């Protein structure tokens, strides 16, 4: 199962459980992936998905939002980036 499919499955689970923070975070990540796919007219491979999410760490505002709303995702991205 590729990363995008896993994110979609996690989104469904978050919606069913009512976890608004997780749902919003996953929607933000999926929207960023979709935007790149539309712009480039391609489907992103897992490496590109990691890269797209990692770009949020470069933007201080996005990094602050991610740190506050999705600390686990932020920590994971920081760990794989190093």
TACORJO-V709754 format. One record per helix or strand. SS is the DSSP state (helix for helix, strand for strand). FROM is the first residue (numbers start at 1). LEN is the number of residues. If there is no record, write none. Layout:
ss->{SS;SS}
from->{FROM;FROM}
len->{LEN;LEN}
This chain:
ss->{helix;helix;helix;helix;helix}
from->{3;20;46;60;71}
len->{15;21;13;10;11}
